[in-house]
Amino acid sequence: MISIFTVYSDICKKSAPAHWQIRRFKDIITSSRSGIWGDEEKGDANDIVCYRVADFDYSNLCLKFDNITYRNVLPEQANEKLLSEGDLLLEKSGGGEKMPVGRVVLVNSPQRAVCSNFIQALSVNKKQSARFVLYLFHSIYSNRINTLFFNQTTGIQNLKTAHYLAQEIFLPPYSEQEAIAAYLDKECEKIGRKIELLERKADAYSRLRRSLINRAVTRGLDPNVSLKPSGNNWIGDIPQHWTIKRNKNILIERKGIVGEDHSFKLLSLTLNGVIIRDLDAGGKFPAEFSSYKIVSPNNLIFCLFDVDETPRTIGLSSHSGMITGAYDIFDVNLSIAIPQWVYYFYFAIDQRKALKPFYTGLRKVVKAQKFADIHIPIPSIKEQKTIVAYLDEKCAKIDAILEKINTEVERLKELKRSLINEVVTGQRAIETESRS
């Protein structure tokens, strides 16, 4: 088994003060217990709060309480699993490509509660600072050292908890741990406030972008234009001179599949639009792509299932390639509309999930015939081009601002990560009573 010591210790050997001690995680943990999921909530005395990984506020290394889950657990089972304020919760199963398993947060509530079976609850020895240990776990996770202890099955990452907790770490005396934790609390809060302000600013610009698009594709650019009822509640009023057309008159479905042709680039519909996937970068891919659909530039890509849950259900491709056959691919009848207009209209619809009247079933599917019969507003080709040019310009400016904000947010997150890493490994000294 590869030891954290071979990675983490090399840093500490060079930077940690001589009085810091080498210990093992398991030596400073008085209790390590698995979670429990129990049964569905029944509204009786056995219902108890059950924290999930979804309740992890990893930015602040604590729990969030906006969507608490209750499970029904027998008292004799719950009592063995009860959490205490100050416990640490270690995610031991789940994770994914972008967020590997192994996150740790602090229990920041005295609420009587347990945790789910995807989590390991850890109680830290009172001779150690739980907050310092929390930051230490964060440092190890952010440096991806925890990935050395993965056992992945059926797409789920599992952390080999016993091996992970058996690894050696460097610890300062308790008073120094507390001082370091207090310092990091203060500095991380400062960084967190800056990030929060930037994220609020980004959200405001994102809402402005959505508002501009929605108004332009339903009202046009003339603020004084006469309006008329569209005949569809989910659209509302539209300019008097606009017409209403069905999708089946505007969109021409493409059903071509890849078959034995292996020359196509793999495309993906994301929040950032239609992108090319790198097959060599890792990730989950099918064994073969023969059933994938062929996509050409200016094709519209619709995801017409799981409509509420899917972050983006419409894309306009600027690439040639292939995409999963679960999606619907369309050309646009250029005598009626331009692809960019239809894209902007359905982008606005997607943002407010306005297709809700049209989908059915647990998978919230918009069936082909239902989709074909949907009516959408259509200005003249000339006006479509004018509106699209306006939106392209406005959105490009907003996107540039958002990119700058996001770059600064990522810089601050990296600053926070580096700060925590440097302090808990002794690379950066802080003023403590033992040092003064």
C-alpha positions in Angstrom: 0.0 0.0 0.0 1.3 3.4 -1.0 1.6 5.6 2.1 0.6 9.3 2.3 3.9 9.5 4.1 5.8 9.1 0.8 4.1 12.2 -0.6 2.9 14.3 2.3 5.8 13.6 4.6 8.4 14.7 2.2 7.0 18.2 2.4 6.7 18.1 6.2 10.2 16.7 6.7 11.5 19.9 5.1 9.1 22.4 6.5 7.5 21.2 9.8 9.1 22.5 13.0 11.2 19.9 14.9 8.7 19.8 17.8 5.9 18.5 15.5 5.2 14.8 16.1 4.6 12.0 13.7 1.3 10.2 14.4 -1.3 8.2 12.6 -4.8 9.4 11.8 -6.2 6.3 13.6 -4.2 7.2 16.8 -6.0 10.5 17.2 -9.4 9.2 16.4 -11.4 7.8 19.3 -14.3 6.6 17.3 -14.8 5.6 13.7 -18.2 4.5 12.8 -20.1 3.8 9.6 -23.4 5.6 8.8 -26.9 4.2 8.5 -29.7 4.8 6.1 -32.6 3.2 7.8 -36.1 3.3 6.3 -38.4 6.0 4.8 -39.5 8.7 7.1 -42.7 7.6 9.0 -43.6 10.6 11.1 -43.1 8.8 14.4 -40.5 9.0 17.2 -38.0 7.0 15.3 -37.5 9.6 12.6 -34.1 11.2 12.9 -32.0 13.7 10.9 -29.7 11.9 8.5 -26.8 13.9 6.9 -25.9 13.0 3.4 -22.9 13.9 1.2 -25.4 16.3 -0.5 -25.4 18.3 2.8 -21.6 18.9 2.7 -20.7 22.5 2.3 -17.2 21.8 1.2 -16.4 25.5 0.5 -16.8 26.2 4.2 -15.9 22.6 5.4 -19.1 22.2 7.4 -22.7 21.1 6.9 -25.5 23.0 5.3 -29.1 22.7 6.5 -31.3 23.9 3.6 -32.6 20.4 2.6 -32.4 18.2 5.6 -33.3 14.5 5.2 -35.1 12.5 7.9 -34.9 8.7 8.0 -36.6 6.1 10.3 -34.1 4.3 12.4 -34.7 2.1 15.5 -33.4 3.7 18.7 -31.0 0.9 19.5 -29.4 1.3 16.0 -29.4 5.1 16.0 -27.8 5.4 19.5 -24.7 3.5 18.2 -24.4 6.0 15.3 -25.3 9.3 16.9 -23.1 12.3 15.9 -21.7 14.9 18.2 -20.9 18.5 17.4 -17.3 18.7 16.4 -17.2 15.2 14.8 -15.8 14.9 11.3 -17.7 13.3 8.4 -15.6 11.5 5.8 -17.1 10.8 2.5 -16.2 7.1 1.8 -18.3 6.2 -1.2 -19.6 8.1 -4.2 -17.5 10.8 -5.8 -16.9 11.4 -9.5 -14.5 12.5 -12.2 -14.5 16.2 -11.1 -15.2 15.7 -7.4 -13.4 12.6 -6.1 -14.5 10.8 -3.0 -12.9 11.6 0.3 -14.2 15.1 1.3 -14.3 15.8 5.0 -16.5 18.4 6.8 -17.2 19.3 10.4 -20.4 18.6 12.2 -21.4 22.2 13.2 -24.8 21.5 14.9 -25.8 19.9 18.2 -28.8 18.4 16.4 -29.5 14.8 17.2 -28.5 13.1 14.0 -26.8 10.3 12.2 -25.1 10.2 8.8 -25.8 8.1 5.7 -23.9 4.8 4.9 -21.8 6.7 2.3 -20.1 8.5 5.2 -17.7 7.6 8.0 -18.2 9.5 11.2 -14.9 10.3 13.1 -14.5 11.6 16.6 -11.2 13.2 17.3 -9.3 12.8 20.5 -9.8 15.7 22.9 -6.1 16.2 23.0 -6.2 17.2 19.4 -8.0 20.1 17.7 -10.7 18.7 15.5 -10.6 21.9 13.4 -6.9 21.5 12.8 -7.4 17.8 11.8 -10.2 19.0 9.5 -7.9 21.4 7.7 -5.3 18.6 7.5 -7.8 16.4 5.8 -8.7 19.2 3.4 -5.0 19.7 2.5 -4.6 16.0 1.8 -7.8 15.9 -0.3 -7.0 19.1 -2.3 -3.6 17.6 -3.2 -5.4 14.4 -4.3 -3.4 12.2 -2.1 -6.6 10.5 -1.1 -6.9 9.1 -4.6 -4.1 6.6 -3.7 -6.7 4.8 -1.6 -9.5 4.3 -4.1 -11.3 1.1 -4.8 -13.7 1.8 -7.7 -16.5 -0.6 -8.6 -19.5 -0.1 -10.9 -18.7 3.5 -11.4 -18.6 4.3 -7.7 -15.5 5.4 -6.0 -14.9 3.8 -2.6 -12.3 5.0 -0.1 -10.3 2.3 1.7 -11.0 4.0 5.0 -9.0 1.7 7.2 -5.8 2.1 5.1 -6.4 5.8 4.7 -6.6 6.4 8.5 -3.6 4.2 9.1 -1.3 6.7 7.4 1.2 8.9 9.2 0.8 12.6 9.7 2.6 15.5 11.3 1.0 17.2 14.3 2.0 20.3 16.3 1.1 20.5 20.0 -2.6 21.1 20.9 -2.2 24.9 21.6 -0.5 25.3 18.3 -3.1 23.3 16.5 -5.8 25.6 17.9 -3.9 28.7 16.9 -3.4 27.4 13.4 -7.1 26.5 13.1 -8.1 30.0 14.4 -5.8 31.6 11.9 -7.1 29.6 9.0 -10.7 30.2 10.2 -10.1 33.9 10.0 -8.2 34.0 6.7 -10.5 31.5 5.0 -13.5 33.5 6.0 -11.9 36.6 4.4 -11.3 34.7 1.2 -14.8 33.2 1.4 -16.4 36.6 1.6 -14.6 37.8 -1.5 -15.7 34.7 -3.4 -19.3 35.1 -2.2 -19.3 38.7 -3.5 -17.9 37.7 -6.8 -20.4 34.8 -7.2 -23.3 37.2 -6.4 -22.0 39.5 -9.1 -21.7 36.6 -11.5 -25.2 35.6 -10.7 -26.5 39.1 -11.4 -24.8 39.1 -14.8 -26.2 35.7 -15.6 -29.7 36.8 -14.7 -29.2 39.9 -16.9 -28.1 37.7 -19.8 -31.1 35.4 -19.4 -33.5 38.4 -19.2 -32.1 40.0 -22.3 -32.5 36.8 -24.3 -36.0 36.0 -23.0 -37.3 39.5 -23.8 -35.6 39.7 -27.3 -37.1 36.3 -28.4 -40.6 37.1 -27.1 -40.9 40.8 -27.6 -38.2 41.8 -30.1 -36.0 44.9 -29.8 -38.7 47.7 -30.2 -39.9 48.7 -26.8 -43.0 50.3 -28.3 -44.1 47.5 -30.5 -47.8 46.5 -30.5 -48.4 43.1 -28.9 -50.9 40.3 -29.4 -51.7 37.1 -27.5 -49.5 34.2 -28.8 -52.3 31.8 -27.9 -49.8 29.9 -25.6 -49.6 30.8 -21.9 -46.1 29.5 -21.7 -45.0 32.2 -24.3 -47.3 35.1 -23.5 -47.8 38.1 -25.7 -45.7 38.6 -28.9 -45.3 41.4 -31.4 -48.3 42.0 -33.6 -46.5 41.4 -36.8 -44.9 38.0 -35.7 -46.3 34.7 -36.8 -46.6 31.4 -35.0 -45.2 28.2 -36.5 -45.1 24.6 -35.4 -41.8 22.9 -34.8 -42.6 20.4 -37.5 -42.6 23.2 -40.0 -39.3 24.6 -38.7 -37.2 21.7 -37.6 -36.1 18.8 -39.8 -35.0 15.7 -37.8 -31.7 14.1 -38.6 -31.5 10.4 -37.9 -28.2 9.5 -39.4 -26.1 7.2 -37.2 -22.3 6.6 -37.1 -22.4 2.9 -37.9 -19.0 1.5 -38.7 -17.5 5.0 -39.4 -14.9 5.7 -36.6 -13.8 9.1 -37.9 -16.3 11.3 -36.0 -15.3 13.5 -33.1 -17.3 12.9 -29.9 -19.5 15.8 -28.9 -21.2 16.6 -25.6 -24.0 19.0 -24.7 -22.9 21.0 -21.6 -23.7 24.2 -19.8 -21.0 25.7 -22.0 -22.7 24.6 -25.2 -21.8 21.8 -27.5 -18.1 20.8 -27.0 -15.7 18.3 -28.3 -14.8 15.5 -25.8 -11.3 14.2 -25.6 -11.5 10.4 -25.7 -7.9 10.2 -24.4 -8.7 12.3 -21.3 -10.4 9.6 -19.4 -14.0 9.4 -18.2 -17.0 7.1 -18.9 -17.4 6.1 -22.6 -19.4 3.3 -24.2 -17.6 0.3 -25.7 -18.6 1.4 -29.2 -20.4 4.4 -30.8 -22.3 2.8 -33.8 -25.7 4.0 -32.5 -24.5 7.6 -32.0 -26.1 10.2 -34.2 -24.2 12.3 -36.7 -24.1 16.1 -36.0 -23.2 18.8 -38.5 -22.5 22.6 -37.9 -25.6 24.6 -37.2 -27.5 21.5 -36.1 -29.7 22.0 -33.1 -29.3 19.3 -30.4 -32.2 18.7 -28.0 -32.3 16.7 -24.8 -36.0 15.9 -24.5 -35.9 13.7 -21.4 -35.2 14.4 -17.7 -36.0 18.0 -18.7 -36.1 19.5 -15.2 -32.9 17.8 -14.0 -30.8 18.3 -17.1 -28.7 21.5 -16.8 -28.9 22.2 -20.6 -31.5 20.8 -22.9 -30.7 22.8 -26.1 -27.4 23.3 -28.0 -26.3 24.7 -31.3 -23.4 22.8 -32.7 -20.5 24.6 -34.4 -18.8 21.2 -34.9 -19.1 18.1 -37.0 -19.1 15.0 -35.0 -21.3 12.5 -33.1 -23.5 12.5 -30.0 -25.4 9.9 -28.0 -28.5 8.6 -29.8 -30.6 9.6 -26.8 -30.6 13.2 -28.1 -32.7 14.6 -31.0 -30.8 16.3 -33.8 -32.4 18.8 -36.2 -31.7 20.9 -39.2 -33.6 24.2 -39.6 -35.9 25.1 -42.5 -34.0 28.2 -43.6 -37.0 29.5 -45.5 -38.7 30.1 -42.1 -35.9 30.6 -39.5 -32.2 30.7 -38.9 -30.7 28.2 -36.5 -29.4 30.9 -34.1 -32.9 32.3 -33.6 -34.4 28.9 -32.8 -31.5 28.3 -30.4 -31.9 31.5 -28.5 -35.7 30.9 -28.2 -35.3 27.5 -26.8 -32.4 28.6 -24.6 -34.8 31.1 -23.0 -37.4 28.4 -22.6 -34.9 26.1 -21.1 -33.8 28.6 -18.5 -37.3 28.8 -17.0 -38.1 25.1 -17.8 -41.2 26.3 -19.7 -41.6 23.0 -21.5 -43.2 21.5 -18.4 -46.7 21.4 -19.9 -45.4 19.2 -22.7 -43.5 16.4 -20.9 -44.9 13.3 -19.3 -43.9 10.3 -17.1 -41.3 9.9 -14.4 -38.5 10.6 -16.9 -40.3 13.8 -17.9 -40.0 13.1 -21.6 -41.3 15.4 -24.4 -42.6 12.8 -26.9 -41.7 13.3 -30.6 -45.3 14.1 -31.8 -45.9 16.5 -28.9 -42.6 18.3 -29.6 -43.5 18.5 -33.3 -46.8 20.2 -32.5 -45.3 22.9 -30.3 -45.8 26.4 -31.6 -43.1 29.1 -31.4 -43.1 32.8 -32.5 -41.4 33.6 -35.7 -40.4 37.2 -36.9 -39.2 37.8 -40.4 -35.8 36.4 -41.4 -34.4 40.0 -41.5 -35.7 40.7 -37.9 -34.3 37.3 -36.7 -30.9 38.2 -37.9 -31.1 41.7 -36.3 -32.1 40.2 -32.9 -29.5 37.4 -33.1 -26.8 40.0 -33.9 -27.9 42.1 -30.9 -27.9 39.1 -28.6 -24.6 37.9 -29.9 -23.0 41.3 -29.0 -24.6 41.6 -25.6 -24.0 38.0 -24.6 -20.3 38.2 -25.7 -19.8 41.3 -23.5 -21.5 39.6 -20.5 -19.6 36.4 -21.1 -16.3 38.3 -21.1 -17.2 39.8 -17.7 -18.3 36.4 -16.3 -15.0 34.9 -17.5 -13.0 37.5 -15.6 -15.1 36.9 -12.5 -14.8 33.2 -12.7 -11.0 33.5 -13.2 -10.8 35.6 -10.1 -12.9 33.1 -8.1 -10.6 30.3 -9.2 -7.6 32.3 -8.2 -9.1 32.9 -4.7 -9.9 29.2 -4.4 -6.4 28.3 -5.2 -5.1 30.9 -2.8 -7.2 29.3 -0.1 -6.0 25.8 -1.0 -2.4 26.9 -0.9 -2.8 28.8 2.3 -4.3 25.8 4.1 -1.7 23.4 2.7 1.3 25.7 3.6 0.1 26.3 7.2 -0.9 22.7 8.1 2.4 21.3 6.7 4.5 23.9 8.5 5.7 25.6 5.3 4.3 28.9 6.5 4.8 29.8 10.1 2.2 31.8 12.0 2.4 33.5 15.3 1.5 31.3 18.2 2.1 31.4 22.0 4.6 28.6 21.6 6.5 30.6 19.0 6.5 34.0 20.6 
